[in-house]
Amino acid sequence: MPKAVVKFGGSSLKCKEDIGRIIQIIKNYRQPVVIVVSAFYGVTNYLVEVLDKARQDEHIAKKTTAYLLNLKRETLALHIENSEGVDSILAEITVLLDELERYLHGIALTGDASPALEDHVLAYGERISAVFLAGILNNAGIETKVALPESIGLVTDGEYGAASVDFVKSTTKVREALSGDMTYVVPGFYGLSTDGKTTLFGRGGSDYSAAAIARCIGAPSLDIWKDVNGFLSADPKTVDNPVQIERLTYNEAAELAYFGAKILHPRTVEPLSAPHIPIRIFNIYGDSDVNKPRSVVSAEKIISPGIVKSVTFSDDFGILKLKGSGVGAKPGILAKVTTALHLAGINISSVLTSQISINILIAKKDLSTAYALVSAIELSVVGKVQIIEDIAVVAAVGNGIAENYGVAARIFTALAKNGINVLMSCSGASPIVSYFLVSVDERIPAVRAIHREFFETI
């Protein structure tokens, strides 16, 4: 039987107790598994800052490697009493840190770093975590080997910062490389282009790494161990009594991730939906029984009694607005704008139009660039281009939202009763989600109002 793929995130690598839980969890599988691991908590953000500093500070390279080595030394000392065991693992980590130091020195000398070099540097957090965890597991009596993406043949399409796995080129190689009768630890977050360059899967992309590997080896499941109780009816930091969601479809999970739920990376379901490989979400701080997931994402479609399964929000979107009499009816306007944004690598999340306005929903980080690009285009009927940043997107997700009469009415009635103004809304773009824009100050009250309507008044 193929191995299960087990993913541990950086939030599960914070302290001695966390590592101890991971050891016990792996033992509980009672057979070899493939582990995909993220960087230690905070390390990727640290490396992002280091990349920026390295352009001006030639001393940052040595400071960085010294900091990371000391971080791993302190953690290893908590788990391995044998000093020789600690030294052996540190020796492997030191090899990686020496490589990292050379790359950072190179950036300091040139004052710049190519996208390829940036991706390569940022992947060191995961590489180091893999060596660290494999050493810990071997010391605990679990035969384990590090399997780097470059050694197992995890091939990507070559897009820096947002790569996708090429399954035609990867599947056979990855399956064969991970077929041995032992546990493997694979660093997440990256793969290799056809010309051997490190290409990242995007921030939080280790979930996608794990999903891709699960597909390649035909795993019975992808098991993701988090520091939360799986999917809930809303963020427990937002509402008082969220309801556990035991079963979701791939599409429901993808929409919740897209609109702000932090349980999965939005792309995690992509490799798994076609082969119907389930995603099982566990809480590392809860029961370590590997047969009791908190949430399961699969092809099984279950419609909740209240239709809505979860309410979430995202602060990551903004609006690029084009205003002008007849702008919505003028042929070619939208084509010119979307082409310019596409060529600049700016993703369009949604477009809402009227006779006098075109509203384009894009990531807030891209708003300024998008505004400059569109303002430079000759658009005769556009009288004004503006950006709107102080908004949030609130989404209600659940199978049956588009087909069941009255769901949208209940949502808007709940918002109206609480004095919350809806700036824009969209239903029907996806059959399982209804989303709308509100002032950023009203996003929490909006989530609470909808949650009360569907989960606290039944």
N, C-alpha and C positions, 0 to 999 in steps of 0.2 A: 504494500500500500504506500502511495506517495506520502512524503512527510508533510505535516502541517507547517504553515509559515506563521511565525510568532513575531509580532512587532512590539518593541518597547521604545517609547518616546523619551525625549530629554527630561521631561518632568518626572519620569520614573527613575532617574539617575541622579538624585539630589544628595543622598546621604547613605550611611552605612546600612540602615534598616531597609532602604529601597533595594540595595544590591542583594541583601539577604533574602528578600521576598522573591526577587527574580530567580535566584538559585533554587528556591523551593518550588516555584512554579514550573521551571524546566524539569525538575525531578518528577513532578506530578504528571507530566505527559507520559512517562514510563516508556519512552521510545525516542530515538533521535528526531530532532526538528530542525528547521531552518529559521534562524533568528535574524531579523532585520532591526538594526539599532540606529537611533539618532545620535547626534552629538550630545555631550553632557549639557545639562541645563545652563543656558546663557552663553555657551561657547560660540555658537554661530553668530550671535549679535556681537560678541567680542571680536571675532575675526572680521566682521564687516567694518567695525571701527578701526581695526588694525590696518586693513587695506587702505583706508583713507589716510591714516597717519603715516603709513609707510612711504607715501609719495613725498613727504617733507622731512621725515625723521629717519636717518640711517641707523639709529640705535634701536628702533622699535622691534627689529627682527629678533635680536637676542633677548630683549625684554619679554617678547611674546612667548618664545620657546621656553624660557626659564619659568614663566608663570604657568604654562600648561604642564610642564614636567612636574613642577611642585604640586600642582593640583592633583595629578594622577598618583604621585608618590604618597601623598597624605591619605588618599582614599584606599589605595592598595594596602597600606600599612594597617588599616582597620579590618581588612579581610584575610590577610595572609600573614600568619605568624612566622613562617619560614622566610628569613631574609633573602635566601638564595632564590626563592620563588618570586619575591618582589623584584629583585635585581634582574631576573630573566625577562620579566614582562617589561620593566622599564627600559631594558636594552632594546627591545623591539620598538617601543614607543619613541625612544631617542632617535632611531633611524628615520622615522617619519618626521620628527621635529627638526632634524638636521636638514631634511629636504625642504621643509617649510621655511626654515631660516634662509636658505639659499634663494628661494623664490622671493621672499620679502626683501632681501638685500638687492636683488635685481630690480625690483620695483623702485627702491630708494635711489638706485643709480640712474635709472631712466626717468624717474618722476611720473611714471604712468604704468598702467596695466591694461592689457587687452582683455576683452570679454572672456577669451579662453583662459587666460591666466587668472582672472578673478574667480571663475568657476572652479579652477583647479585648487586654488588656495582655500576657498570656502568649504571644500569637501574634506579638508583635513580633520575637522571636528568629528565627522563620522568615522573616518579611517582609524583615528586614535581610539574612539569608543569601542570599535570592533576588536582591536587588539587587546584592550583593557578587559572587556567582558569575556573574551575567549580565555584569557589567562585566569580570570576568576573562576570560570566554570571548570577548567581543567584542574585547578587546585581543589575544587570541590568534588572531584572524582567523575566529572562528566566529560567524556572524550569530545573535544571541540577543536575546530579548525577555522581560521579566518579565511573567508572567500571574498576577495575583492571583486567588484564589478568588472575590472579589467582582466582578471584571471578567469572569470566564469563566462565571459562573452556576453555581457548585458549591453547590447548595441542600441544606440539611440539615433534619432533623425538628425542630430548634430546642431540643434538650435540651442544656443547658449542661454542659460537662465530659465528656460521653459521647455526643456526637451521632452520628447515622448519616446517610449521604447519601440524599437522596430522588432515586432514579434516574429516576423518571417526569418530574420537573421539571428535572433536571440534564442528562440525556444529550444531547439535541439542542443545547443552548446550549454545553456544554463541547466537544462534537465540532466545532462550527462555529468556536468561538473559537480552537481549537488546530490548525486545518487549514492555516494558512499555511506557505509554503515556507521555514521557518526553525526554529531550535531555541528552545523555550520553557522558562523556569525558573519553576516553580510552588512557592510556599512550602507545605510540608505542614502537618499538625497541625490545620487548621481549615477550616470552610466557613461559609456564611452562612444564617441562618434565613430564612423567607419574609418576615419583617419587617426584614431587613437587619442582624441582630445576629450578631456573631462567636460561633461555637459550636465548641468544641474536640472532637476525636475521642478524647480521653483521652491520658494520658502514653504516649509512644512511638507516637502515632497517625499519624505521617507515613507509616508503612508502609501504613496503611489508606487515607490520602489517595491514595497512589500507586496502590493497587489500584482505588480508586473511579474515578480518572481513566482507568486502563487499560481498565476496563469501558466507560466512557462513550465513548471514542474507538475501541473495538474493537481495541486494540493486539495485535500478534502475541505479545507477552510483557511481563511486568513483570520488569525486571532490577534486582536489589537488590545493591548493592556494599557489602560489610561489611568489617570488619577481622579476620574469622575465615574458616575453610575450609568454610563451609556447614554442613550438618547432619552430625553425627557420632554414633557409637554411644553416646557419653557426653561430658560436658564434659572437654576435655583438662586442665583444672585439677584434675579429680577422679580420672581414671584415666590410666595411663601410655601406653597404646597404643590410642587410640580408632580405630574403623574409619570410613572415609568412607562416607556414604550418598549414592549418586549419584541415586537415584530415590525419591520419596515421593509418596503420594497427598495430596490436599488435607486429608482427614480426619486422616491421620497427622501432617502438619505442624501442623494446628490443635491437636491433642491435646498434642503436644510443647510448643508455645508456651504452652498453657494451664497445663501442669504444670511450667513453669519454664525451658524452653529459651529462650535469649535471641536466637535467630536472627531470628525474626519476631514482630511484634505478633500476639497471638492472633486478632485480627479480620481479618488480612490476606487470608485465603482467602475470606472471605464474599462479596465482590463477584465473585470470579473463578471459582469452582467451576462455576456454572451455564453461563457462556459458554465454559468450558474454556480459559481463558487461562492458560498456564503461568507459574509463578514461577521465575526462574532466579537462583540465588545465586552471586555471585562474590566473590573475595577481592581487595580493592583493592591489597594488598601482594604479590599473586602475579602470575600471568600476566594481562596486560591485554588478551588476546585475547577479544573479545566473543562468540566462538563456542565458548568452552570454560568453561561454568559448572561450579562445584564440586558443586552439587546442583540438581536440577530437581524442582519440585512440580507435579504434573499429575493428570489423571484416570486415568492408567495405573496399574493395580494390579499390583504385584510383591510376591510373598510370599517373604521371605528364607528360606534353608535352616533357620535356627534360629528362625524366626517373629518373635522380638523384633528390632526394628530399632534401638531406642535406649532408654536408661534415663536418666531425669532426675529432678530433685527440686525442690520449692518450699518455701520457708519462709514463704510469704505466707498460709497458711491456719491457722485455729484451730477449736476445737470449742465450740459452745454445747450443753451437756448438760442435759437435763431428766430427773430421776430420780424414781421413785415406783412403788409396787406397782401394776401394771396400766396404767401410763401409755401403753404401746405399743398397748394394745387399746381404750382409751377413745375413743369417737367424738368428733370435733370438736377434740381437743387440738391436733393438728398444724395443722389449718385456722386456728385462732385465732392460733397462733404465726406461721405463714408469712404470714398476712394482715397482722399487725402489722409484720413485717419488710419486707414489700413496700411498705406505705404509707410506711415510713421510708426507702425507697430502698436497702435492704440486699439484695444478691444472695445467694441460697442456692446453694452449689455442689453440695451433696449432702446426703442425709438417710439415716442408717442407724438402724434401730429394732430394739428387742427388747421383751419383755414389761415390763421394768422401766426401760427407758431409751430416750430419743430423742436422737440425736446429730446435730447440724446443723453441717455444714462451711461456714464463711463466712470472708471475708477477716479477717485479724487486726486490721486497722485499724478494723473495724466491731464487734469483739467487745464492747467496753465499752458501746456504744450498744445493741447487741442485748440484752445482759444486763439493762440498765435497763428496756428496753421489755417484755421477757418477764416480768421480776420483778413488774412492775406489773399484769399480767393476772391475773384471777381464774381459777386453774387448780386445781380441787379435789384432783385426784389427784397433782399434782406436789409432792413433798416437798422437792425441792432443785433449784435452778438454779445451774449453775457454768460457768465458762469454763476451757478448757485451751489454753494458749498454747505450751508447750514441746514442740511436735510439728512434724514435717515430713511432707509428702506425697511419696512416692517412686512413680514411675510407669514401667511397662514398656509400650512402644508398638510395635505392628506389626500389619499385616493378618494375620488368621488366629488371633489370640490366643484368641478366644472359641470358635473351631471346632475347634482342634487339641488333642487329648487330651494331657495331661501338662505343658503349659506352666506352669500355675499351680503344679503340684506341684514342678517344677524351681525355680521362684522361691522358694517357701517352704522347700524343702530347702536351697537355697543360703544363705538367711538363717539357718536353724536351725544349720547347720554352723558359722556364724560367730558364734553366740550372740546374734543380733539378734532382739529381741522385736517382733512385729507387734501393735500396739495395736488396729487395725481394718483391714479390707480390703474391697475392692469389685471384683468382676469381673462383667461382663455389662452394666453401665450403658452402655458403648460396646463394640462388637464388636472394637475394635482396641486397647483399653487395659485393663490391670489395675493398680490403684493401691492403696496401703496406707499406713497411718500408723505412723510410728515416732517414738521420742524424737528430738528435734532433734540430740542428740549422736551418734546412730547413723545419720544420713542418709547421710554419706559412706561409712562402711563398708558400708551396705546397697547403695548404687549399685555399689561395687566388687565386692561379692559376686555380685550379679546379672550384672554385666559379665563377670566371670571365667567364670561358668557358661555364658553364651551366646556369648561372643566369644573367650575365651582357652583354652577346653578342647575346641574342636571338632576 
